[in-house]
């Protein structure tokens, strides 16, 4: 590893053999070069690990680890945080993509603001084939810096995490560790809760441009949590609004709980469409094999 490493990138994997090559390639193509990467594979088979090793191609910035036993999502994420040696940390999910200037933009943003402990950006949304579902999704900032109370109110009133998934965030490593890392009490909102924990020690810098692509597919964790995400978001809204520094009113809370239903409609439609595409694809494959 280089002595000039300033970012540790952690890539947790679990049965990501179909996407991990593209994810690693997007990291290797970054314009910013002062990073190290740990990849921890939580899969039962060696398929994902083998594809990751091929994608790494002896690049010395990478360390590949096969977990001796299943850690689960939060356990795997925290194992990567424990290995981090750099002052900044990114958790890059193994089916997402970074655009080539992502690290450069995020590192520049956090360095420009001494009080910042977290950076997030907007992102595009793609399907399993890399086709665009939505472009330029996420939070449109009106300020250069946001306090934790402002992040709480934005989430509670909107009924969703506008600040994007962890692939499109950059944490101050020490602040994330002091906040407890990734809390296994949460699934769908584990990233947002980690943002709140980190922001106990500083501010958020929101970048108003997409710096990567978030992939939704029938096999993704987002799809696996289908049917449970609304209940968890409502629970997280209650949790966030009850924090001591929350500025939220009863009216904000009611609005947010109502928004969970409204904002969940397009998400549910996307997941149903992707599941149907997978089913139809399987039927076509079967017909070809039987013809």
C-alpha positions in Angstrom: 0.0 0.0 0.0 1.1 3.6 -0.7 2.2 5.8 2.2 0.0 8.5 0.6 -3.3 6.7 1.0 -6.0 9.0 2.2 -9.1 6.9 1.4 -9.9 3.4 2.4 -12.5 1.8 0.1 -14.3 -1.2 1.5 -16.2 -3.5 -0.8 -18.5 -6.0 1.0 -19.6 -8.8 -1.3 -22.2 -11.5 -1.1 -23.1 -13.5 -4.3 -22.1 -10.5 -6.5 -20.3 -12.5 -9.2 -22.4 -10.9 -11.9 -21.6 -7.3 -11.0 -18.3 -7.2 -9.0 -16.1 -7.0 -12.1 -17.7 -3.7 -13.2 -17.7 -2.3 -9.7 -13.9 -3.0 -9.3 -13.2 -1.6 -12.7 -15.0 1.6 -11.9 -12.8 2.0 -8.8 -9.6 1.3 -10.7 -10.5 4.0 -13.3 -10.7 6.8 -10.7 -8.9 10.0 -11.5 -7.9 10.1 -7.8 -5.3 7.6 -7.0 -4.5 7.9 -3.3 -6.6 5.0 -2.0 -6.5 1.4 -0.8 -9.2 -1.2 -1.1 -10.3 -4.1 1.0 -12.8 -6.6 -0.4 -14.4 -9.0 2.0 -16.4 -11.9 0.5 -19.3 -13.2 2.7 -20.5 -15.7 0.1 -20.7 -19.5 0.6 -19.3 -20.2 -2.8 -16.0 -18.9 -4.3 -17.7 -17.5 -7.5 -17.6 -13.9 -6.4 -14.1 -14.1 -4.9 -12.8 -15.6 -8.2 -14.4 -12.9 -10.3 -13.0 -10.2 -8.0 -9.5 -11.6 -8.1 -9.7 -11.5 -12.0 -10.9 -7.9 -11.9 -8.2 -6.8 -9.4 -5.5 -8.2 -11.8 -2.6 -8.0 -9.3 -3.3 -4.3 -8.5 -1.4 -3.8 -5.3 -3.9 -1.4 -3.9 -6.4 -4.3 -3.3 -6.5 -6.8 -0.5 -9.0 -9.7 -1.0 -10.4 -11.5 2.0 -12.6 -14.6 2.1 -14.6 -14.5 5.4 -14.2 -17.9 7.2 -17.8 -17.7 8.3 -20.9 -15.6 7.4 -20.8 -12.2 9.1 -24.1 -10.8 7.6 -24.4 -7.4 6.1 -23.6 -5.1 9.1 -20.9 -7.5 10.3 -19.2 -7.5 6.9 -19.4 -3.7 6.6 -17.9 -3.3 10.1 -15.1 -5.7 9.3 -14.1 -3.4 6.5 -14.3 -0.3 8.7 -12.0 -2.1 11.2 -9.4 -2.7 8.5 -9.4 0.9 7.3 -6.0 2.7 7.7 -6.9 6.0 6.0 -8.5 9.1 7.5 -11.4 8.8 5.0 -13.6 5.8 4.4 -16.0 4.8 1.5 -18.2 1.7 1.6 -18.6 0.7 -2.1 -21.4 -1.9 -2.6 -20.5 -4.6 -5.0 -23.2 -3.9 -7.5 -22.8 -0.1 -7.7 -20.6 1.9 -10.0 -18.5 5.0 -9.3 -18.0 7.6 -12.1 -14.3 8.3 -12.7 -14.2 11.6 -10.8 -16.2 10.4 -7.8 -13.3 10.1 -5.3 -11.6 13.2 -6.5 -14.8 15.3 -6.1 -15.6 13.9 -2.7 -12.1 14.2 -1.2 -11.9 17.8 -2.5 -15.3 18.6 -0.9 -14.5 17.3 2.5 -11.1 18.9 2.5 -12.5 22.3 1.7 -14.7 22.3 4.8 -12.9 21.8 8.1 -16.1 21.0 10.0 -17.2 18.3 7.5 -17.2 14.6 8.6 -19.4 13.3 5.7 -19.9 13.9 2.0 -22.8 12.6 -0.1 -23.7 13.0 -3.7 -26.6 12.5 -6.1 -26.6 9.3 -8.3 -28.2 7.6 -11.3 -30.2 4.4 -10.9 -29.6 1.5 -13.2 -31.0 -2.0 -13.7 -29.1 -5.3 -13.8 -28.1 -4.7 -17.4 -26.7 -1.2 -16.7 -29.7 0.5 -18.3 -30.8 3.8 -16.8 -34.0 3.7 -14.7 -33.6 7.2 -13.3 -31.1 10.0 -13.9 -29.6 12.4 -11.3 -31.6 11.3 -8.2 -31.1 12.6 -4.7 -30.9 15.7 -2.6 -30.6 19.2 -4.2 -28.7 21.3 -1.6 -29.3 25.0 -1.0 -26.4 25.3 1.4 -22.7 24.1 1.3 -23.0 22.5 4.7 -25.8 20.8 6.6 -26.0 20.2 10.3 -27.2 16.9 11.8 -30.5 18.5 12.7 -31.0 19.7 9.1 -30.3 16.1 7.9 -32.8 14.7 10.4 -35.6 17.2 9.3 -35.0 16.5 5.6 -35.3 12.8 6.1 -38.3 12.9 8.4 -40.3 15.3 6.2 -39.5 13.5 2.9 -40.0 10.0 4.2 -36.9 8.7 2.4 -33.1 8.9 2.4 -32.5 11.7 -0.1 -28.7 11.6 0.8 -28.1 8.4 -1.2 -26.6 5.0 -0.5 -23.1 4.5 1.1 -21.5 3.9 -2.3 -22.0 7.7 -2.9 -20.8 8.8 0.5 -17.4 9.6 2.0 -17.0 9.3 5.7 -14.5 10.7 8.2 -13.2 7.3 9.4 -12.7 8.4 13.0 -16.2 10.0 13.2 -17.8 6.9 11.8 -16.0 4.7 14.3 -16.9 7.0 17.2 -20.5 6.8 16.0 -20.4 3.0 16.3 -20.0 2.1 12.7 -22.9 0.3 11.0 -25.8 -0.7 13.4 -27.2 -4.2 12.8 -30.5 -3.1 14.3 -31.2 -1.6 10.8 -31.3 -3.1 7.3 -32.9 -0.8 4.7 -31.9 2.4 6.6 -28.5 1.2 7.9 -26.7 3.8 5.8 -28.9 6.7 6.9 -28.5 5.8 10.6 -24.7 5.7 10.0 -24.9 9.2 8.6 -26.6 10.4 11.7 -24.1 8.7 14.0 -21.2 10.2 12.1 -22.7 13.7 12.1 -22.5 13.9 15.8 -19.0 15.2 15.2 -19.4 17.5 12.3 -21.3 18.6 9.2 -22.5 17.1 5.9 -21.3 18.4 2.5 -23.9 17.6 -0.2 -22.6 17.5 -3.8 -25.2 18.5 -6.3 -24.2 16.1 -9.1 -24.4 12.4 -9.7 -21.1 10.6 -9.0 -22.1 7.1 -9.6 -24.8 4.6 -10.4 -26.9 2.7 -7.9 -28.0 -0.7 -9.3 -31.4 -2.2 -8.6 -31.9 -5.8 -9.8 -34.0 -8.8 -8.7 -30.9 -10.2 -6.9 -29.9 -7.0 -5.1 -30.3 -6.4 -1.3 -32.8 -3.7 -2.0 -35.0 -6.2 -3.8 -34.5 -8.8 -1.0 -35.8 -6.2 1.5 -39.0 -5.5 -0.6 -42.0 -5.6 1.6 -40.1 -4.6 4.7 -38.7 -1.3 3.7 -41.8 0.8 4.5 -42.1 -0.5 8.0 -38.4 0.2 8.6 -38.5 3.7 7.2 -41.5 4.5 9.5 -39.5 3.1 12.4 -36.5 5.2 11.4 -38.6 8.3 11.1 -39.8 7.8 14.6 -36.2 7.2 15.8 -34.8 10.2 14.1 -37.5 12.6 15.1 -37.1 11.5 18.8 -33.4 12.3 18.9 -32.4 15.1 21.4 -31.3 17.5 18.6 -34.2 16.8 16.3 -36.0 20.0 15.2 -39.0 18.0 14.0 -42.6 18.8 15.0 -45.5 16.5 15.2 -46.6 17.9 11.9 -43.3 17.0 10.3 -43.6 13.4 11.7 -47.1 13.0 10.3 -46.0 14.3 6.9 -43.1 11.9 6.8 -45.1 8.9 7.7 -47.6 9.8 4.9 -44.8 10.3 2.4 -43.4 6.8 3.0 -46.5 5.5 1.3 -46.3 7.9 -1.6 -42.6 7.6 -2.3 -42.8 3.8 -2.0 -45.1 3.5 -5.0 -42.5 4.0 -7.7 -40.0 1.9 -5.9 -42.5 -1.0 -5.7 -43.4 -0.6 -9.4 -39.7 -0.8 -10.3 -39.1 -3.9 -8.2 -42.2 -5.6 -9.7 -41.0 -4.7 -13.2 -37.5 -6.1 -12.6 -38.9 -9.3 -11.1 -41.2 -9.7 -14.2 -38.2 -9.1 -16.5 -36.3 -11.8 -14.7 -39.2 -14.2 -15.0 -39.7 -13.5 -18.7 -35.9 -13.8 -19.3 -36.0 -17.2 -17.6 -39.0 -18.3 -19.7 -37.2 -17.2 -22.9 -34.1 -19.1 -21.9 -36.2 -22.2 -21.2 -37.9 -21.9 -24.6 -34.5 -21.6 -26.3 -33.2 -24.7 -24.5 -36.4 -26.7 -25.3 -36.6 -25.7 -29.0 
